[in-house]
Amino acid sequence: MLQGTFHDPACCVQLEEPKLDELLHRTPGYEAWQTAAWLDHCDDYCVFIDFVGWKELVSRGIENDVNLMFMPILALYNEKEAKSRIRESMERDGSFRGYLFQCRHYKEYLLYADYD
């Protein structure tokens, strides 16, 4: 029996064991430029939706509803400046790419992004 995991446990919040086990052993990951982080909300792991750029957020009609609190870019800029940079340069297949997640319980959208 293989003992591998789909995710690095260090890249996600350590929730209760059944949830963590489901994420690590039965939830396929996604390819990220850096280490793929798996977001959580409401004491549960979120659902990964898709790779996104600003255009994809607009086409889904959620550009104003996405929670940016998980984005490392916020450590460099305030939220207004970060949104401006995201709008200008985040592309689905570009060097600055977004990863869209959704809360399982409240259906809130959360965005993580990284650079190559």
The first five atom37 places (N, CA, C, CB, O) and aatype in JSON, in Angstrom:
{
  "aatype": [12, 10, 5, 7, 16, 13, 8, 3, 14, 0, 4, 4, 19, 5, 10, 6, 6, 14, 11, 10, 3, 6, 10, 10, 8, 1, 16, 14, 7, 18, 6, 0, 17, 5, 16, 0, 0, 17, 10, 3, 8, 4, 3, 3, 18, 4, 19, 13, 9, 3, 13, 19, 7, 17, 11, 6, 10, 19, 15, 1, 7, 9, 6, 2, 3, 19, 2, 10, 12, 13, 12, 14, 9, 10, 0, 10, 18, 2, 6, 11, 6, 0, 11, 15, 1, 9, 1, 6, 15, 12, 6, 1, 3, 7, 15, 13, 1, 7, 18, 10, 13, 5, 4, 1, 8, 18, 11, 6, 18, 10, 10, 18, 0, 3, 18, 3],
  "atom_mask": [
    [1, 1, 1, 1, 1],
    [1, 1, 1, 1, 1],
    [1, 1, 1, 1, 1],
    [1, 1, 1, 0, 1],
    [1, 1, 1, 1, 1],
    [1, 1, 1, 1, 1],
    [1, 1, 1, 1, 1],
    [1, 1, 1, 1, 1],
    [1, 1, 1, 1, 1],
    [1, 1, 1, 1, 1],
    [1, 1, 1, 1, 1],
    [1, 1, 1, 1, 1],
    [1, 1, 1, 1, 1],
    [1, 1, 1, 1, 1],
    [1, 1, 1, 1, 1],
    [1, 1, 1, 1, 1],
    [1, 1, 1, 1, 1],
    [1, 1, 1, 1, 1],
    [1, 1, 1, 1, 1],
    [1, 1, 1, 1, 1],
    [1, 1, 1, 1, 1],
    [1, 1, 1, 1, 1],
    [1, 1, 1, 1, 1],
    [1, 1, 1, 1, 1],
    [1, 1, 1, 1, 1],
    [1, 1, 1, 1, 1],
    [1, 1, 1, 1, 1],
    [1, 1, 1, 1, 1],
    [1, 1, 1, 0, 1],
    [1, 1, 1, 1, 1],
    [1, 1, 1, 1, 1],
    [1, 1, 1, 1, 1],
    [1, 1, 1, 1, 1],
    [1, 1, 1, 1, 1],
    [1, 1, 1, 1, 1],
    [1, 1, 1, 1, 1],
    [1, 1, 1, 1, 1],
    [1, 1, 1, 1, 1],
    [1, 1, 1, 1, 1],
    [1, 1, 1, 1, 1],
    [1, 1, 1, 1, 1],
    [1, 1, 1, 1, 1],
    [1, 1, 1, 1, 1],
    [1, 1, 1, 1, 1],
    [1, 1, 1, 1, 1],
    [1, 1, 1, 1, 1],
    [1, 1, 1, 1, 1],
    [1, 1, 1, 1, 1],
    [1, 1, 1, 1, 1],
    [1, 1, 1, 1, 1],
    [1, 1, 1, 1, 1],
    [1, 1, 1, 1, 1],
    [1, 1, 1, 0, 1],
    [1, 1, 1, 1, 1],
    [1, 1, 1, 1, 1],
    [1, 1, 1, 1, 1],
    [1, 1, 1, 1, 1],
    [1, 1, 1, 1, 1],
    [1, 1, 1, 1, 1],
    [1, 1, 1, 1, 1],
    [1, 1, 1, 0, 1],
    [1, 1, 1, 1, 1],
    [1, 1, 1, 1, 1],
    [1, 1, 1, 1, 1],
    [1, 1, 1, 1, 1],
    [1, 1, 1, 1, 1],
    [1, 1, 1, 1, 1],
    [1, 1, 1, 1, 1],
    [1, 1, 1, 1, 1],
    [1, 1, 1, 1, 1],
    [1, 1, 1, 1, 1],
    [1, 1, 1, 1, 1],
    [1, 1, 1, 1, 1],
    [1, 1, 1, 1, 1],
    [1, 1, 1, 1, 1],
    [1, 1, 1, 1, 1],
    [1, 1, 1, 1, 1],
    [1, 1, 1, 1, 1],
    [1, 1, 1, 1, 1],
    [1, 1, 1, 1, 1],
    [1, 1, 1, 1, 1],
    [1, 1, 1, 1, 1],
    [1, 1, 1, 1, 1],
    [1, 1, 1, 1, 1],
    [1, 1, 1, 1, 1],
    [1, 1, 1, 1, 1],
    [1, 1, 1, 1, 1],
    [1, 1, 1, 1, 1],
    [1, 1, 1, 1, 1],
    [1, 1, 1, 1, 1],
    [1, 1, 1, 1, 1],
    [1, 1, 1, 1, 1],
    [1, 1, 1, 1, 1],
    [1, 1, 1, 0, 1],
    [1, 1, 1, 1, 1],
    [1, 1, 1, 1, 1],
    [1, 1, 1, 1, 1],
    [1, 1, 1, 0, 1],
    [1, 1, 1, 1, 1],
    [1, 1, 1, 1, 1],
    [1, 1, 1, 1, 1],
    [1, 1, 1, 1, 1],
    [1, 1, 1, 1, 1],
    [1, 1, 1, 1, 1],
    [1, 1, 1, 1, 1],
    [1, 1, 1, 1, 1],
    [1, 1, 1, 1, 1],
    [1, 1, 1, 1, 1],
    [1, 1, 1, 1, 1],
    [1, 1, 1, 1, 1],
    [1, 1, 1, 1, 1],
    [1, 1, 1, 1, 1],
    [1, 1, 1, 1, 1],
    [1, 1, 1, 1, 1],
    [1, 1, 1, 1, 1],
    [1, 1, 1, 1, 1]
  ],
  "atom_positions": [
    [[0.84, -1.17, 0.0], [0.0, 0.0, 0.0], [0.89, 1.24, 0.0], [-0.96, -0.01, 1.22], [1.86, 1.33, 0.76]],
    [[0.56, 2.2, -0.85], [1.31, 3.45, -0.91], [1.0, 4.32, 0.3], [1.0, 4.21, -2.2], [-0.13, 4.34, 0.79]],
    [[1.98, 5.04, 0.77], [1.82, 5.89, 1.94], [1.87, 7.37, 1.6], [2.88, 5.57, 2.97], [2.04, 8.2, 2.49]],
    [[1.72, 7.73, 0.32], [1.81, 9.12, -0.11], [0.58, 9.93, 0.21], [0.0, 0.0, 0.0], [-0.45, 9.39, 0.63]],
    [[0.7, 11.23, 0.0], [-0.43, 12.14, 0.18], [-0.55, 13.02, -1.05], [-0.26, 13.0, 1.45], [0.42, 13.2, -1.8]],
    [[-1.73, 13.58, -1.26], [-1.95, 14.52, -2.36], [-1.43, 15.91, -2.02], [-3.44, 14.59, -2.7], [-1.16, 16.71, -2.92]],
    [[-1.27, 16.21, -0.74], [-0.9, 17.55, -0.29], [0.17, 17.48, 0.78], [-2.13, 18.31, 0.24], [0.31, 16.48, 1.49]],
    [[0.91, 18.56, 0.88], [1.88, 18.7, 1.96], [1.11, 19.15, 3.19], [3.03, 19.73, 1.59], [0.51, 20.23, 3.17]],
    [[1.09, 18.38, 4.25], [0.33, 18.77, 5.45], [0.73, 20.13, 6.0], [0.52, 17.73, 6.53], [-0.06, 20.78, 6.68]],
    [[1.94, 20.57, 5.72], [2.39, 21.88, 6.21], [1.73, 23.04, 5.47], [3.9, 21.99, 6.08], [1.85, 24.19, 5.89]],
    [[1.03, 22.75, 4.37], [0.44, 23.8, 3.54], [-1.07, 23.93, 3.73], [0.74, 23.54, 2.09], [-1.77, 24.49, 2.89]],
    [[-1.55, 23.4, 4.84], [-2.97, 23.54, 5.14], [-3.13, 23.58, 6.66], [-3.82, 22.38, 4.52], [-2.3, 23.07, 7.4]],
    [[-4.2, 24.2, 7.08], [-4.52, 24.22, 8.51], [-4.84, 22.79, 8.93], [-5.72, 25.18, 8.81], [-5.5, 22.05, 8.2]],
    [[-4.37, 22.41, 10.09], [-4.59, 21.05, 10.59], [-5.94, 20.97, 11.3], [-3.45, 20.62, 11.54], [-6.03, 21.2, 12.5]],
    [[-6.99, 20.65, 10.55], [-8.31, 20.49, 11.12], [-8.44, 19.1, 11.72], [-9.4, 20.73, 10.05], [-7.48, 18.34, 11.72]],
    [[-9.6, 18.77, 12.24], [-9.78, 17.46, 12.89], [-9.41, 16.32, 11.95], [-11.24, 17.29, 13.36], [-9.49, 16.45, 10.73]],
    [[-8.99, 15.22, 12.54], [-8.39, 14.1, 11.8], [-9.2, 13.59, 10.61], [-8.15, 12.97, 12.73], [-8.62, 13.4, 9.54]],
    [[-10.51, 13.35, 10.72], [-11.24, 12.84, 9.54], [-11.19, 13.8, 8.34], [-12.69, 12.56, 9.9], [-11.08, 13.36, 7.2]],
    [[-11.26, 15.1, 8.62], [-11.21, 16.1, 7.54], [-9.81, 16.15, 6.94], [-11.62, 17.5, 8.06], [-9.65, 16.19, 5.72]],
    [[-8.8, 16.16, 7.79], [-7.42, 16.18, 7.32], [-7.1, 14.93, 6.5], [-6.45, 16.31, 8.51], [-6.46, 15.01, 5.46]],
    [[-7.55, 13.79, 6.98], [-7.32, 12.53, 6.27], [-7.98, 12.57, 4.88], [-7.86, 11.35, 7.08], [-7.37, 12.13, 3.9]],
    [[-9.19, 13.07, 4.8], [-9.9, 13.19, 3.51], [-9.11, 14.08, 2.55], [-11.33, 13.76, 3.72], [-8.93, 13.74, 1.38]],
    [[-8.64, 15.22, 3.05], [-7.88, 16.14, 2.2], [-6.57, 15.52, 1.74], [-7.6, 17.45, 2.96], [-6.26, 15.53, 0.55]],
    [[-5.8, 14.98, 2.66], [-4.47, 14.47, 2.33], [-4.5, 13.21, 1.47], [-3.72, 14.19, 3.6], [-3.64, 13.05, 0.6]],
    [[-5.45, 12.33, 1.7], [-5.41, 11.02, 1.05], [-6.46, 10.78, -0.03], [-5.57, 9.99, 2.08], [-6.32, 9.83, -0.81]],
    [[-7.5, 11.61, -0.11], [-8.54, 11.35, -1.1], [-8.97, 12.57, -1.9], [-9.73, 10.78, -0.42], [-9.94, 12.5, -2.65]],
    [[-8.26, 13.69, -1.76], [-8.61, 14.9, -2.49], [-7.45, 15.27, -3.41], [-8.95, 16.07, -1.52], [-6.41, 15.74, -2.93]],
    [[-7.61, 15.07, -4.72], [-6.53, 15.43, -5.64], [-6.18, 16.91, -5.53], [-6.92, 15.09, -7.08], [-7.05, 17.76, -5.3]],
    [[-4.92, 17.21, -5.7], [-4.44, 18.58, -5.58], [-4.55, 19.37, -6.86], [0.0, 0.0, 0.0], [-5.17, 18.93, -7.83]],
    [[-3.95, 20.52, -6.86], [-3.87, 21.38, -8.04], [-2.42, 21.83, -8.19], [-4.84, 22.6, -7.93], [-1.67, 21.88, -7.21]],
    [[-2.04, 22.15, -9.39], [-0.67, 22.58, -9.66], [-0.56, 24.08, -9.46], [-0.24, 22.19, -11.09], [-1.3, 24.85, -10.07]],
    [[0.37, 24.48, -8.62], [0.6, 25.9, -8.33], [2.04, 26.27, -8.68], [0.3, 26.22, -6.84], [2.9, 25.4, -8.81]],
    [[2.27, 27.58, -8.83], [3.64, 28.02, -9.13], [4.54, 27.71, -7.94], [3.67, 29.54, -9.45], [5.65, 27.2, -8.11]],
    [[4.06, 28.01, -6.76], [4.82, 27.73, -5.54], [4.16, 26.49, -4.9], [4.83, 28.98, -4.55], [3.55, 25.69, -5.61]],
    [[4.27, 26.33, -3.64], [3.61, 25.22, -2.95], [2.11, 25.5, -2.9], [4.18, 25.02, -1.52], [1.69, 26.58, -2.5]],
    [[1.31, 24.54, -3.3], [-0.15, 24.71, -3.33], [-0.71, 24.73, -1.92], [-0.81, 23.59, -4.16], [-0.59, 23.76, -1.18]],
    [[-1.34, 25.84, -1.56], [-2.01, 25.94, -0.27], [-3.46, 25.5, -0.44], [-1.94, 27.4, 0.29], [-4.06, 25.76, -1.48]],
    [[-4.01, 24.83, 0.56], [-5.42, 24.45, 0.51], [-6.15, 25.27, 1.55], [-5.62, 22.9, 0.76], [-5.86, 25.19, 2.75]],
    [[-7.11, 26.07, 1.1], [-7.8, 27.0, 1.99], [-8.88, 26.3, 2.81], [-8.41, 28.13, 1.19], [-9.43, 25.27, 2.42]],
    [[-9.16, 26.91, 3.96], [-10.22, 26.41, 4.84], [-11.1, 27.58, 5.26], [-9.63, 25.69, 6.08], [-10.67, 28.73, 5.26]],
    [[-12.33, 27.26, 5.61], [-13.29, 28.27, 6.05], [-14.38, 27.54, 6.82], [-13.89, 29.08, 4.83], [-14.74, 26.42, 6.45]],
    [[-14.92, 28.11, 7.86], [-16.0, 27.5, 8.65], [-15.58, 26.14, 9.21], [-17.26, 27.34, 7.8], [-16.38, 25.21, 9.24]],
    [[-14.34, 26.04, 9.64], [-13.81, 24.81, 10.24], [-13.93, 23.6, 9.3], [-14.54, 24.52, 11.54], [-14.2, 22.48, 9.74]],
    [[-13.72, 23.86, 8.01], [-13.73, 22.78, 7.02], [-12.85, 23.22, 5.84], [-15.2, 22.45, 6.55], [-12.64, 24.41, 5.63]],
    [[-12.36, 22.26, 5.1], [-11.58, 22.59, 3.91], [-12.51, 23.02, 2.8], [-10.71, 21.39, 3.47], [-13.6, 22.47, 2.63]],
    [[-12.08, 24.0, 2.04], [-12.87, 24.52, 0.93], [-12.78, 23.59, -0.28], [-12.4, 25.93, 0.56], [-11.97, 22.67, -0.33]],
    [[-13.65, 23.86, -1.24], [-13.65, 23.15, -2.51], [-12.82, 23.97, -3.49], [-15.11, 22.93, -3.04], [-13.04, 25.17, -3.64]],
    [[-11.86, 23.32, -4.16], [-11.11, 24.01, -5.2], [-12.0, 24.08, -6.44], [-9.74, 23.27, -5.52], [-12.52, 23.06, -6.89]],
    [[-12.18, 25.3, -6.99], [-13.05, 25.5, -8.14], [-12.26, 25.5, -9.45], [-13.82, 26.82, -8.0], [-12.55, 24.71, -10.35]],
    [[-11.25, 26.39, -9.55], [-10.53, 26.5, -10.83], [-9.37, 27.48, -10.7], [-11.49, 26.94, -11.96], [-9.26, 28.22, -9.73]],
    [[-8.53, 27.46, -11.71], [-7.49, 28.47, -11.88], [-8.19, 29.7, -12.44], [-6.31, 27.98, -12.83], [-9.06, 29.58, -13.31]],
    [[-7.83, 30.89, -11.96], [-8.51, 32.09, -12.43], [-7.55, 33.26, -12.58], [-9.62, 32.47, -11.47], [-6.5, 33.34, -11.95]],
    [[-7.97, 34.15, -13.44], [-7.4, 35.48, -13.56], [-8.54, 36.45, -13.28], [0.0, 0.0, 0.0], [-9.65, 36.02, -12.95]],
    [[-8.27, 37.73, -13.4], [-9.33, 38.72, -13.15], [-10.5, 38.52, -14.1], [-8.77, 40.14, -13.28], [-11.66, 38.65, -13.69]],
    [[-10.23, 38.21, -15.37], [-11.3, 38.01, -16.35], [-12.26, 36.91, -15.93], [-10.71, 37.68, -17.72], [-13.47, 37.04, -16.1]],
    [[-11.73, 35.83, -15.38], [-12.59, 34.71, -14.96], [-13.47, 35.09, -13.76], [-11.73, 33.49, -14.6], [-14.61, 34.64, -13.65]],
    [[-12.93, 35.93, -12.87], [-13.75, 36.39, -11.75], [-14.9, 37.26, -12.26], [-12.88, 37.19, -10.73], [-16.03, 37.15, -11.8]],
    [[-14.58, 38.12, -13.23], [-15.61, 38.99, -13.83], [-16.64, 38.16, -14.57], [-14.97, 40.02, -14.78], [-17.84, 38.4, -14.43]],
    [[-16.2, 37.19, -15.35], [-17.15, 36.37, -16.12], [-18.07, 35.56, -15.21], [-16.39, 35.43, -17.06], [-19.19, 35.24, -15.6]],
    [[-17.63, 35.22, -14.01], [-18.47, 34.52, -13.04], [-19.34, 35.49, -12.24], [-17.59, 33.69, -12.08], [-20.23, 35.08, -11.51]],
    [[-19.06, 36.79, -12.4], [-19.81, 37.81, -11.67], [-19.48, 37.87, -10.2], [0.0, 0.0, 0.0], [-20.31, 38.3, -9.4]],
    [[-18.27, 37.46, -9.83], [-17.9, 37.4, -8.4], [-16.71, 38.3, -8.06], [-17.59, 35.97, -8.0], [-16.14, 38.18, -6.97]],
    [[-16.32, 39.18, -8.97], [-15.12, 39.98, -8.73], [-15.21, 40.83, -7.46], [-14.87, 40.88, -9.92], [-14.18, 41.14, -6.87]],
    [[-16.41, 41.21, -7.04], [-16.56, 42.01, -5.82], [-16.88, 41.16, -4.6], [-17.65, 43.04, -6.02], [-16.94, 41.68, -3.48]],
    [[-17.09, 39.87, -4.8], [-17.49, 38.99, -3.71], [-16.38, 38.08, -3.2], [-18.64, 38.16, -4.14], [-16.57, 37.37, -2.22]],
    [[-15.24, 38.09, -3.87], [-14.16, 37.17, -3.51], [-13.43, 37.66, -2.27], [-13.17, 37.0, -4.67], [-13.08, 38.83, -2.17]],
    [[-13.21, 36.77, -1.33], [-12.49, 37.06, -0.11], [-10.99, 36.95, -0.41], [-12.91, 36.09, 1.05], [-10.5, 35.89, -0.79]],
    [[-10.27, 38.05, -0.23], [-8.85, 38.09, -0.53], [-7.96, 37.85, 0.69], [-8.5, 39.42, -1.14], [-6.74, 37.93, 0.58]],
    [[-8.54, 37.55, 1.83], [-7.73, 37.53, 3.05], [-6.64, 36.47, 3.06], [-8.62, 37.31, 4.21], [-5.75, 36.51, 3.91]],
    [[-6.69, 35.53, 2.13], [-5.69, 34.47, 2.11], [-4.55, 34.75, 1.14], [-6.34, 33.15, 1.76], [-3.68, 33.9, 0.94]],
    [[-4.54, 35.92, 0.53], [-3.55, 36.2, -0.51], [-2.28, 36.81, 0.06], [-4.14, 37.11, -1.55], [-2.34, 37.82, 0.76]],
    [[-1.12, 36.22, -0.24], [0.15, 36.77, 0.23], [0.4, 38.21, -0.22], [1.28, 35.9, -0.23], [1.14, 38.95, 0.42]],
    [[-0.22, 38.61, -1.34], [-0.02, 39.97, -1.85], [-0.49, 41.01, -0.83], [-0.79, 40.17, -3.18], [-0.03, 42.16, -0.86]],
    [[-1.38, 40.63, 0.07], [-1.87, 41.57, 1.08], [-0.78, 41.93, 2.1], [-3.07, 40.98, 1.81], [-0.9, 42.93, 2.8]],
    [[0.27, 41.13, 2.18], [1.38, 41.46, 3.07], [2.21, 42.61, 2.5], [2.27, 40.23, 3.3], [2.93, 43.29, 3.23]],
    [[2.09, 42.82, 1.18], [2.86, 43.87, 0.52], [2.06, 45.15, 0.31], [3.35, 43.37, -0.81], [2.63, 46.24, 0.27]],
    [[0.75, 45.03, 0.16], [-0.1, 46.18, -0.16], [-1.35, 46.15, 0.7], [-0.49, 46.18, -1.66], [-1.74, 45.11, 1.23]],
    [[-1.99, 47.33, 0.85], [-3.28, 47.32, 1.52], [-4.31, 46.71, 0.56], [-3.71, 48.77, 1.97], [-4.0, 46.49, -0.61]],
    [[-5.52, 46.44, 1.04], [-6.5, 45.71, 0.22], [-6.85, 46.45, -1.07], [-7.77, 45.48, 1.03], [-7.02, 45.81, -2.11]],
    [[-6.97, 47.77, -1.03], [-7.31, 48.54, -2.23], [-6.19, 48.42, -3.28], [-7.54, 50.03, -1.88], [-6.47, 48.16, -4.45]],
    [[-4.93, 48.59, -2.86], [-3.8, 48.46, -3.78], [-3.68, 47.03, -4.3], [-2.49, 48.88, -3.09], [-3.39, 46.82, -5.48]],
    [[-3.9, 46.05, -3.43], [-3.82, 44.65, -3.84], [-4.87, 44.35, -4.9], [-4.0, 43.71, -2.63], [-4.57, 43.69, -5.9]],
    [[-6.12, 44.82, -4.7], [-7.17, 44.6, -5.7], [-6.8, 45.23, -7.03], [-8.51, 45.16, -5.21], [-7.07, 44.66, -8.09]],
    [[-6.19, 46.4, -7.0], [-5.78, 47.07, -8.22], [-4.73, 46.24, -8.96], [-5.22, 48.47, -7.91], [-4.82, 46.07, -10.18]],
    [[-3.76, 45.72, -8.25], [-2.72, 44.88, -8.87], [-3.31, 43.57, -9.4], [-1.6, 44.58, -7.86], [-2.92, 43.1, -10.47]],
    [[-4.25, 43.0, -8.66], [-4.9, 41.77, -9.12], [-5.66, 42.05, -10.41], [-5.87, 41.22, -8.03], [-5.56, 41.28, -11.37]],
    [[-6.4, 43.13, -10.43], [-7.19, 43.51, -11.62], [-6.27, 43.71, -12.83], [-8.0, 44.8, -11.34], [-6.61, 43.31, -13.94]],
    [[-5.13, 44.33, -12.61], [-4.21, 44.66, -13.71], [-3.39, 43.47, -14.2], [-3.27, 45.74, -13.27], [-3.07, 43.4, -15.39]],
    [[-3.05, 42.52, -13.32], [-2.06, 41.53, -13.75], [-2.35, 40.06, -13.49], [-0.81, 41.85, -13.11], [-1.59, 39.21, -13.94]],
    [[-3.42, 39.72, -12.78], [-3.68, 38.3, -12.52], [-4.35, 37.67, -13.76], [-4.57, 38.12, -11.26], [-5.41, 38.11, -14.2]],
    [[-3.71, 36.63, -14.3], [-4.22, 35.94, -15.49], [-4.24, 34.44, -15.21], [-3.35, 36.26, -16.74], [-3.37, 33.9, -14.55]],
    [[-5.27, 33.79, -15.75], [-5.46, 32.35, -15.53], [-4.22, 31.55, -15.92], [-6.66, 31.86, -16.33], [-3.83, 30.63, -15.2]],
    [[-3.61, 31.89, -17.04], [-2.43, 31.15, -17.52], [-1.17, 32.01, -17.49], [-2.68, 30.65, -18.94], [-0.21, 31.72, -18.21]],
    [[-1.17, 33.05, -16.67], [-0.03, 33.95, -16.63], [0.94, 33.65, -15.5], [0.0, 0.0, 0.0], [0.83, 32.62, -14.83]],
    [[1.87, 34.56, -15.3], [2.88, 34.42, -14.25], [2.32, 34.73, -12.87], [4.05, 35.33, -14.54], [2.89, 34.31, -11.86]],
    [[1.21, 35.44, -12.82], [0.51, 35.72, -11.57], [-0.89, 35.11, -11.74], [0.44, 37.29, -11.26], [-1.73, 35.65, -12.45]],
    [[-1.12, 33.97, -11.07], [-2.33, 33.18, -11.3], [-3.1, 33.01, -10.0], [-1.98, 31.8, -11.9], [-2.52, 32.89, -8.92]],
    [[-4.43, 33.0, -10.12], [-5.3, 32.82, -8.97], [-5.83, 31.4, -8.88], [0.0, 0.0, 0.0], [-5.94, 30.69, -9.89]],
    [[-6.15, 31.0, -7.67], [-6.72, 29.69, -7.38], [-8.02, 29.95, -6.61], [-5.72, 28.76, -6.56], [-7.99, 30.41, -5.47]],
    [[-9.15, 29.65, -7.23], [-10.44, 29.97, -6.65], [-10.97, 28.78, -5.84], [-11.45, 30.36, -7.74], [-11.02, 27.65, -6.32]],
    [[-11.36, 29.07, -4.61], [-11.95, 28.09, -3.71], [-13.34, 28.57, -3.3], [-11.04, 27.86, -2.45], [-13.67, 29.74, -3.45]],
    [[-14.13, 27.64, -2.77], [-15.44, 28.01, -2.26], [-15.7, 27.29, -0.94], [-16.55, 27.69, -3.3], [-15.42, 26.1, -0.8]],
    [[-16.24, 28.04, 0.02], [-16.6, 27.47, 1.32], [-17.73, 26.45, 1.11], [-17.04, 28.59, 2.32], [-18.7, 26.73, 0.41]],
    [[-17.59, 25.3, 1.71], [-18.6, 24.24, 1.6], [-19.93, 24.63, 2.28], [-18.08, 22.95, 2.23], [-20.98, 24.13, 1.9]],
    [[-19.87, 25.5, 3.26], [-21.04, 25.78, 4.08], [-21.79, 27.05, 3.66], [-20.64, 25.9, 5.51], [-23.01, 27.03, 3.51]],
    [[-21.06, 28.15, 3.47], [-21.7, 29.42, 3.13], [-21.53, 29.8, 1.67], [-21.16, 30.51, 3.99], [-22.02, 30.84, 1.23]],
    [[-20.82, 28.97, 0.91], [-20.6, 29.18, -0.53], [-19.83, 30.46, -0.83], [-21.94, 29.21, -1.25], [-19.84, 30.94, -1.96]],
    [[-19.16, 31.02, 0.17], [-18.32, 32.2, -0.03], [-17.12, 31.81, -0.87], [-17.87, 32.81, 1.35], [-16.56, 30.73, -0.7]],
    [[-16.71, 32.7, -1.8], [-15.54, 32.46, -2.64], [-14.31, 33.01, -1.95], [-15.72, 33.09, -4.04], [-14.34, 34.09, -1.36]],
    [[-13.22, 32.24, -2.03], [-11.95, 32.66, -1.46], [-10.89, 32.53, -2.55], [-11.58, 31.81, -0.19], [-10.94, 31.61, -3.36]],
    [[-9.95, 33.44, -2.56], [-8.95, 33.47, -3.61], [-7.55, 33.39, -3.0], [-9.09, 34.73, -4.46], [-7.21, 34.1, -2.06]],
    [[-6.76, 32.52, -3.56], [-5.34, 32.43, -3.24], [-4.61, 32.66, -4.57], [-4.96, 31.01, -2.58], [-5.14, 32.33, -5.62]],
    [[-3.45, 33.21, -4.53], [-2.7, 33.45, -5.77], [-1.21, 33.42, -5.48], [-3.1, 34.8, -6.41], [-0.78, 33.64, -4.35]],
    [[-0.44, 33.13, -6.53], [1.02, 33.19, -6.39], [1.66, 33.53, -7.73], [1.57, 31.85, -5.85], [1.01, 33.56, -8.77]],
    [[2.94, 33.78, -7.66], [3.73, 34.16, -8.84], [4.67, 33.02, -9.2], [4.53, 35.47, -8.57], [5.05, 32.21, -8.35]],
    [[5.03, 32.97, -10.48], [6.03, 31.97, -10.88], [7.42, 32.42, -10.51], [5.96, 31.7, -12.38], [8.39, 31.71, -10.77]]
  ]
}
